[in-house]
Every structure is written in structure tokens, then in C-alpha cells.
Amino acid sequence: MTGEGRKARLKAPPHSCETHSHVYGPQYPLAPGEGRNPHAEASVEAYERMLARLGVERGVIVQPSAYGTDNRATLDAIAAMGVHRARGVIMTSPDVGKAELMKLHDAGGRGMRFFLFPGGDLGLDVIDDVSAKVADLGWHVQVQGHGEEMAEWAPILKRLPCDSVIDHIGRVPVEGGVDNPAFRALLDVVETGKVWVKLSAPYHTSKSDPPLYDDLTDRVGALVAARPDRMVWAANWPHPHFPMDQKPDDADCLDVMAHWVPDEATRNAILADNPAKLYGFD
């Protein structure tokens, strides 16, 4: 069952936070055009079991593309966990009003998702308008897409009135290592202090064997060296792109942080202090 597995070897610090997972359920209708949902068993209860065995206290639920702009699954999960422990990244239509955003904020929303793959409802053509709406609430915009386009995103992210969060180590193709031009563009925007990066889902780009994904070690090291205060960690549970019998072990997703970020103080900040600031936890 999703959420089960071994305990993590790495001891997470107090107030640690997992910053990117999705909750699904058969009670929530799929967005138009979406196929059968293979993750209906990925409930908030299963998510909490996963956090417990990893020793992680807090979580961030990210709206799945499967549900489009119907945020009920995400909001129900936050409510079940309590806003003292959970936050959300939401997807709405670009014409969302101030009153609706305030309701979402009170319910635990702290970011707006820009998923630049098929199924995403918000694109870069509206990111200026949407970011202006959420900036007053202290929200960020969260961006995931083809990482080789990072140089095209960079000037957009720099001009936004709110912070940005880049998913999954940027999803920049692994070729070229730290000298890949798209990765250099990612480093450049991170150094501004306006852009955060989730150290998560290395399997999207790595060609090295799990669980260490060694061909990304230098990249993570470069990001951490540039702005350790702008890095956060995520498991990407329930790993939606994997069949049920091939999903990564979530404990491996945490344990690799000991390999990527060997300095304990820096690692603990990434696991606890940084997400507390980004998502507005007490």
C-alpha cells in the first residue's frame, strides 16, 4: 500500500518539512480529458504514514494536474492534517479574484502552481498577472517544465513581484553537468535570492543508479553553495510517473540528502528552517 516501507536512516531535525507531494482519492472527479487515475489509493492517511516513518513533521500538498483547478483534494488534505502542519500549492484559473485567493490562503494555500506540461492550467503567458495577484499574500509561484528551457524562464522569474520555486532540481537534462547552459541559467536566478529549488525527484533527469543518483551530486552541491537558504527538500510522493510495483522507496528520497548535503547544519536548514520561511510555518 502507498505510504508503507522502511524507516529512513537519516534523522530528520525537528520541524522538518516535505515540500512536494500529491493526494488523490476516488471521491474527487478527474479534470476533463484526464484518463483513469492510477493513484486513488494515495490518501492523506497514507501520506501521513509516509511522513511518520521518515520522521518528518510537516508537509506541503501540491495540487495534482489530474484534478485541474478543482482544489478539493488538496484543501481536504490540508484540513485533515491541520494548518499547523500542512500547506498547499494551488492551481486556479488566471482570473481568480482577491476574495477567492484569501479563502485559499486561510485554508493553507501558499503558492500557485505553473505546471508547464500537458494538463497544466496555467502557463507562462499569465504568470505576470497571476504573480501580481498572489504577491500581496506572500505567496510564490511554483514552476515545473522542460528544464532545457531554463534560460527562457530566467528573465521572467527575475521580474516577478513574488518569489518563485523551481521543482525537481530544475529538470535540466543531465548532459554537461554543472556546465550545461540551462543549469547555469538556473544557478543565475537562484543567486538573486528570489528563486528557490526543490531538491527532489532526481529520477526525472539522472542516468545514474538510485538511490544516490551520483550524476546530480555536483549540481546539488553547486546550488547549495550558491544559496543554501533557498533550497528545500521533497519526496514527490506518491511518485505519479511510476507503476505501483516500481515506485522509489521514500526513505531513499530522504537518505540521499546525507550524500548530497553532508554538512549537518546546512542539511537541517534545508529540511526545516528554509521551508518554515517559504511556507509561513510558525
N, C-alpha and C positions, 0 to 999 in steps of 0.2 A: 504493500500500500504506500502511496506517495506520502512522504514525510518520515518514513522509517529508515533506519540504517544505524551505522556505528556512531559512537560519540567522537567528537573532534579531539585531536591530540593537543592542539593549541588552546591554551586557556584564554578565553576572551576576557577583556577587562570589564569592570562594572560599567553599566550604561552603554554597552556595545550595541551596535545597530546594523542590521542587514537592510540594504537600501534599494533592493530591486527584486521584487517577486510579484507573482500574479495569483489571484484567487479566482476559481471557476466554480460553477455549480449548475446542475440541470434545471434549477428554478429560474435561471436567467436566460432570456431569449438571445440567440445569436443575431448579430447585425446582418442586414440584408447582404446577400452574396457570400456569406461565410458558410463553410461546409460543416460537417459534423464536428462537434467539439470533443477532441480526444482526452480532455483534461478535466472532465466533470467531477472526478474524484479529488481534485486539488482544492479542498475546502480550507476555510480558515482554521478549522481544528487541526487539519493535517499540517498546515503551515506552522501553527504554534508548537506542535510536536517537534517539527524540524528545528525550530529555534531553540527549544528546550534542550535537545540533545547536543546542540552546538554550544550551549551556554550563552546564548545571545538574548538580550533583554528586549530590544526594540526592533520594529520592522517598518518598512515602507512598502505599501501596496501600490503597484503601478497598474493603471487601467490597461487590460488586455485589448489588443486590436479586435479580437473576436466579438467584443461587445460594443464596438464603436463608441458613440458618445453616451451610451446608457451606462452610467457610473454606479449602478446599484450594487453590483458585486463588490466593487472596491469600497464603497462607502459602508456597506453592511459589514465588511471585514474589519474596517477601522472601528466601527461601533462595537463589534464583538470584542476586540482587543482593548478598546479604550483609548482615548486620545492622549493619555499619559504615556502610552506605549507605542502607538501606531500613527503614521501619517500616510498621505496618499498623493499620488501624481495622477492628474485627471486629464480626460480628453473631452472637450466641448466643441460646439460649433464656433466659428470665428466671431459670430455676432453676439456671443454671450454678454449679458448685461451685468452691471455692477451688483445688483441685488442678488443675482444667482451666484456670482463669484463669492459674495460674502457668506451665503449659505454654505457653499462648498468649503470655504475657509473655516467656518465654525465646526464643520464636520471633520476637519483634519486635513483638508487639501492644502498642499504647499507648493505644487508645481503643475505645469501644463505640458503634456506630452506631445512632441512632434516626432511621429514615427514615420520616417520617410521611405517606407516600403509599402507594397500593396496592402490595403486595409487601414492605413493611417488616414485620419480625417483632417489633420492639419498639416499644411505644407509651408515651406519657407516663404511662399508668396504672401502669407498673412502673419508671419512671425513678428514683424514690426508692430502691427496693430494689436495683436494679442499680448505681446510683452508689455506694451504700454498700459494695458488694462490690468495686468497682474502685478506690475511693479509696485503699485501703491500698497498692496497687501504683503509685500516682502516675499512674493513667490519667485520661482525661477522657471525657465523653460528647459525642458529635457529633450535632447535631440539624439536620435539614432537613425543612421542611414548608411550608405556606402562610404566607408571611411576614406576611399581614394579621392573623394570629393572635398576633403577637409580644407584644402586651400581656397575653395569657393565659399565655404561656410565662414571662414575666418573673419573677413571684413564685416559680415553680417553680425556675427556674435559680438564683435568688438563695439559695435554702435548701439546695441540694445540697451534699454534703460534698466534692465534687471540682469541678474546672473544667469548663466547657462550651465547645464550639466550634460556632459557627453557620456553616453553609455559605452560599456564594454571595451574599455581601453581604446576607444575610438573606432574599432573595427577596421583599422588600416591594414591592408594586406601585409603579410609578414616580410615579404621580399624587401631587401635593402636595410632591414634592421632599423636602428635609430637614425640612419641617414636617408631613409625614404622621405621624399619631399612632403608627402601628406602627413607623415608623423612629425616632421619638423614644423609644419603649419600648426599641428596640434600643440606642440610644445610652446610655440609662439603665443597662442591665445591663452594657454594656461598661465604663462608668465605675467599676463595682465592682472591676474587675481580675480577676474570676472568669470572665469570658466573653471568648472570642477570636472573631475573624471572619476567614473566608477571603475574600480579595479575588479573586473568581473567577466564571466563568460569567455575565458581565453580560447575556448574551443572554436569560437567563430572564426578566428584567424590563424591560430597556431598550427604548425605542421610537426611539432614535437609531441612526444608521448605524454599523456597525462600520467600522474597528476601534477607534475612540475611545470610543464609547458616551457621548457628552458629557452626556446627561441624568443620568448617575450620578456625574459628576465631583465635584459638591458633596457628595454623600453620602459618597463615599470620603474626601474632604477632611475632613469632619466626624468620621468615625470615626478617621482618622489623628490629627487634632488632639486628640481625646479621650484615646485610649490607643494611641500608636504602638507600644508594646511588646506589644500584644495583637492585632496584625494579622499575618497570614501570606498567602502567595500560592499560587495553584493554577491549573493549566491545565484541569482537568476532562477530561483525555484519557480515552478517545477520543471525547468529546462524544456520549454514547449516544443523545441525542434527535434527532440529525441523521442524515439519509440519508448514505450513503458519499460521494456526489458533492457534498454541500453542507456538509461539516464545516468549521469555522473553521480558519484556519492557526494552529498552536500558537505560532509565532513572534509573531503578533499578540497572543496572550494574554499574553506576557511584555512585549512592547514597549509595551503600553498603560500599564504601570507607570511609565514615564518621564513620561507625560502626567498620570496620576493623582497620582503622588508625585514631584514634581520635585526635592525635596531628596535628594541622593545618599546622605548618611549615613542618613537615615531609611529610604530605599528599601532600602539594603543590609541594614539591621537586619531589615526585613520579609522580605527574601529569604533571609537566612542566620541571623542571631542569634536571632530570635524562634522559628523552627521548631526550631532546635537545643535551645532550652529546652523547648518544648512536647512534643517527641517524644523527648527524652532522648538526643540525639546527643552524643558526646564533643566 
